Amino acid sequence: MIDLYYWTTPNGHKITLFLEETGLPYTLHPVQIGAGDQFKPEFLAISPNNRIPAIVDRSPADGGPPLSVFESGAILLYLAEKTGRFLPADLRGRVAVTEWLFWQMAGLGPMLGQNHHFSQYAPEKIPYAIDRYVKETGRLYAVLDRRLDGRAYLAGDYSIADMACYPWIVPYQRQGQALEDFPQVKRWFETIQDRPATRRAYALAETINSTTTITDQAKAILFGQSAATVREPSR
């Protein structure tokens, strides 16, 4: 049994996509990040960076005590290895999947996150910042588009690399992008969107959180963190 500590963000969706694909039993524990649940001691014990998602595997392969894993990329790798699914066993296939998984973790997610912040949430609209991150988003979409030319998925069969990237493309309109400008991304996106497991994962998200509005209080919690927040998380 997997305990999934989750909120309805792109990084959270990655893990529900995997779990719904594999049918691995899991219990979902909502972490309301806009209310500060990520600073509770019991959550910090398994996710020291106070970020979702995190998991606790109650039945790890080594037969030992429950094992916690934080960081979405590490969780995807862990679950893929646990189940033997969505990560190739051969050397070259595994390298390709991990390359594109790390590309998402290091580039696609952080850059698109900054796009969201400066265009949607920043109290001051800074044209330079908005332009910089919208352009970088477009560049990354173009990299993805080029990679998908002649390929159904990023690295052979559908894999954890695709699961990592897809949720970040879902809000493409908010990112100032048009899928028609990236035909290979559009085809790939629609293929994943139509998968039954994807539909289940996003339907589940709607039962947890159906609003896209972030209150000023939530913004203060989400975007007002500093070293002091880590030293005194209850503040």
C-alpha positions in Angstrom: 0.0 0.0 0.0 1.2 3.5 -0.9 0.3 6.5 1.1 0.4 9.5 -1.3 0.6 13.0 0.1 -0.8 15.1 -2.6 -2.2 18.3 -3.9 -3.7 19.2 -7.3 -0.5 20.6 -8.9 1.4 19.4 -11.9 3.9 17.6 -9.6 1.0 16.0 -7.7 -0.7 14.8 -10.9 2.5 13.0 -12.0 2.1 10.5 -9.2 -1.6 9.9 -9.6 -1.0 9.3 -13.3 1.4 6.5 -12.5 -0.7 5.0 -9.7 -3.8 4.9 -11.9 -1.9 3.4 -14.8 -0.5 0.5 -12.7 -3.4 -0.1 -10.3 -1.0 -0.1 -7.4 -3.1 0.3 -4.2 -2.8 3.7 -2.7 -4.4 6.0 -0.1 -4.5 9.7 -0.9 -3.8 12.2 1.8 -4.6 15.8 0.6 -2.0 18.4 1.7 -3.7 21.8 1.4 -0.7 23.8 0.5 -2.6 27.1 0.5 -3.5 26.5 4.1 0.0 25.6 5.2 -0.4 21.9 5.7 3.1 21.3 4.2 4.6 22.8 7.3 3.1 20.3 9.7 5.7 18.2 11.5 4.2 15.0 10.4 4.6 16.0 6.7 8.1 17.5 7.2 9.1 14.1 8.6 8.7 12.6 5.1 9.2 15.7 2.9 11.9 17.9 4.4 11.6 20.4 1.6 8.0 21.1 2.6 6.7 20.3 -0.9 4.3 17.8 -2.3 4.2 15.1 -3.5 5.6 12.6 -1.1 4.9 8.9 -0.5 5.2 6.3 2.1 5.5 2.7 0.9 4.1 0.5 3.6 5.4 -2.6 1.8 8.9 -1.9 0.4 10.7 -4.5 -1.6 13.3 -5.1 1.1 10.7 -6.2 3.6 11.8 -3.5 6.0 9.8 -0.7 7.8 7.8 1.8 5.8 9.9 3.8 3.4 9.2 7.5 2.6 10.2 9.2 -0.7 10.0 12.9 -1.6 10.5 14.7 -4.9 8.3 13.8 -7.8 11.0 12.5 -10.0 12.5 10.3 -7.3 9.0 9.0 -6.6 8.4 8.1 -10.2 11.7 6.3 -10.4 11.0 4.4 -7.2 7.5 3.3 -8.2 8.7 2.3 -11.7 11.4 0.1 -10.2 9.0 -1.3 -7.6 6.4 -2.3 -10.2 8.7 -3.0 -13.2 6.5 -0.6 -15.3 7.1 2.4 -17.4 10.9 2.3 -17.2 12.8 0.2 -19.7 15.0 -2.6 -18.4 17.5 -2.2 -21.2 20.4 0.2 -20.8 19.7 2.6 -23.7 16.0 2.7 -23.1 16.5 3.5 -19.4 19.0 6.2 -20.2 16.5 7.8 -22.6 13.7 7.8 -20.1 15.8 9.2 -17.3 17.3 11.9 -19.6 13.8 13.3 -20.3 12.6 12.8 -16.8 15.5 14.9 -15.6 14.9 17.4 -18.4 11.4 17.9 -17.0 12.6 18.2 -13.4 15.5 20.6 -14.2 13.9 22.7 -17.0 10.3 22.3 -18.0 8.8 22.3 -14.5 10.9 25.2 -13.0 10.7 27.4 -16.0 6.9 26.9 -16.5 6.5 27.4 -12.7 8.1 30.8 -13.0 5.9 31.6 -16.0 2.8 30.8 -13.9 4.2 32.9 -11.0 5.0 36.1 -12.9 2.0 36.0 -15.3 -0.6 34.9 -12.8 0.3 35.4 -9.2 3.0 38.1 -8.8 1.6 41.2 -7.1 3.4 43.4 -9.6 3.3 42.6 -13.3 6.9 42.9 -14.4 7.0 42.9 -18.3 10.6 41.7 -18.4 10.0 38.7 -16.2 6.8 37.7 -18.0 8.4 38.0 -21.4 11.5 36.1 -20.3 9.5 33.1 -19.0 6.9 33.0 -21.7 9.7 32.9 -24.3 11.6 30.2 -22.4 8.3 28.2 -22.1 8.0 28.5 -25.9 11.6 27.3 -26.3 11.0 24.3 -24.2 7.8 23.4 -26.0 9.8 23.6 -29.2 12.4 21.2 -27.8 9.6 18.8 -26.8 8.0 19.2 -30.3 11.3 18.3 -32.0 11.9 15.3 -29.8 8.4 14.0 -30.5 8.8 14.3 -34.3 8.5 10.7 -35.5 8.0 9.3 -32.0 4.8 8.4 -30.3 6.3 9.2 -26.9 9.4 10.8 -25.5 11.5 7.6 -25.2 10.0 4.6 -26.9 6.8 3.4 -25.2 4.8 5.5 -22.8 6.9 6.0 -19.7 7.5 8.0 -16.5 9.1 10.7 -18.7 5.8 11.3 -20.4 3.9 11.3 -17.1 6.3 13.9 -15.7 5.9 16.2 -18.6 2.3 16.0 -19.4 0.8 17.8 -16.4 3.0 20.8 -17.1 1.5 21.1 -20.5 -2.1 20.9 -19.3 -2.2 24.7 -18.5 -0.7 25.7 -21.8 -3.1 28.6 -22.4 -2.1 30.2 -19.0 1.5 29.8 -20.2 0.9 31.9 -23.3 1.2 29.0 -25.7 -0.9 27.6 -28.5 -0.7 23.8 -29.1 -1.3 24.5 -32.8 2.2 26.0 -32.9 3.6 22.7 -31.8 1.9 19.9 -33.8 3.9 17.0 -32.3 3.2 18.2 -28.8 -0.4 18.6 -29.6 -0.7 15.0 -31.0 1.2 13.6 -27.9 -0.8 15.7 -25.5 -4.2 14.5 -26.9 -3.0 10.9 -26.9 -2.1 11.0 -23.2 -5.2 13.0 -22.4 -7.4 10.2 -23.8 -5.8 7.5 -21.7 -8.3 6.1 -19.2 -5.8 6.4 -16.4 -5.3 10.1 -17.2 -9.0 10.7 -17.1 -9.3 8.9 -13.7 -6.4 10.9 -12.3 -7.8 14.3 -13.3 -11.3 13.3 -12.2 -9.9 12.4 -8.8 -8.2 15.8 -8.6 -11.6 17.5 -9.1 -13.0 15.7 -6.1 -10.1 17.1 -4.0 -9.9 20.7 -5.3 -12.1 22.1 -8.0 -11.0 25.8 -7.7 -8.2 27.6 -9.5 -8.5 30.7 -7.4 -5.7 31.4 -4.9 -6.6 33.8 -2.1 -4.2 36.5 -0.8 -3.7 34.5 2.4 -2.7 31.4 0.3 -0.4 33.5 -1.8 1.3 34.7 1.4 1.9 31.1 2.5 2.9 29.8 -0.9 5.2 32.7 -2.0 6.3 34.2 1.3 8.7 31.5 2.4 12.3 32.2 3.4 15.1 30.6 5.5 13.0 31.6 8.6 10.2 29.4 7.3 12.5 26.4 7.3 13.9 27.2 10.8 10.4 27.8 12.3 7.9 26.1 10.0 5.0 26.7 12.4 5.2 30.5 11.9 
